[in-house]
Amino acid sequence: NYFNYTISGRYVEFLFNVTEINFDGIEYIDNSASRPIWRVLCSRLSDGICKKRKLFSSGLHNLDIQITDEAGNAIGFPISFVV
């Protein structure tokens, strides 16, 4: 339902509001990394909210974020930011 992120130094705080009953997880891949791999942001929600703080190296980051449910359905979107 809602997504936002804030940057503080080299930290990025992600905030998701998800109403999917069969929520499975939120993952991201940093396509700017030398070896891009999928990483877990959230595997469960607290009152429909996922709030995570991650440390990134300095520079440009191009992320693909994917939210999945238990049936394997997914919705994804890209974001870019500089830290």
N, C-alpha and C positions, 0 to 999 in steps of 0.2 A: 504493500500500500504506500509506503513512504521510504525514501532513502536519502541520506545526507552524509557528508563527511567534512571534517575539519582538520586543518593541518596546523601543528604546533611544533616548530623546529623540524626534527626528522620523524616525528610521530604523526600518524594519521589515525584519527578516530572515526570509525564507521558506525552508523546508526541505521538500523533497519526496523521497520514496523511491518510484520508479516501476519496475515490472518489465515493462511493456509492451514486447514485442520490436519492434514497429513504431511506436515513439514518434515523434510529429511535433513537439509543442510544448506549452508551458503559457502561457496568456495570462490577463490580467485586465482588467476594466473597473471604474473607480471611478464608481459611479452617483451619488456625492455631488459630483462635479466639475461645474463650470459647463458644460463640453463633454465629456461622457464619450466616450472612445474606447478600443478594445481596444489593449493594450500587451503586448509579449512579455516574459515572465519567463525562459523557457528554450526554446532551440531544439535543445539536445542535452543528454545526460546524461553524467556522469562516474561510472562504476561504479554506474549506476542512481540517482544522486543529483543533484538540482538544488538549489543553494543560492544565493540571490540576496538582495542588500541594496538596498532602494529608499528614497528620501527622499520623505516626504509632507508636505504643509502641515499646520499645526496644525488640529485639529478632528476631527469625526466622519467616518469613511470607511466606505462600504458597497460592498464589492467582490464581484463575481462572478468566480470563477476557473474556467477551462476547460482540461482536459487532452485533447489529441486524438492520434489515431494516423494513420498514412499513408492508411488507408482512409476517413478522414473521420468515424469514430466519435468521440464525445466524452462526457466525463463532467464535470459542472459542479457547483459548490456555492458558496453565499454565505458571506462572513465580514464582520464589522463590528468596528471598533476605533476608539479615540480616541488621537491623538498630541498 
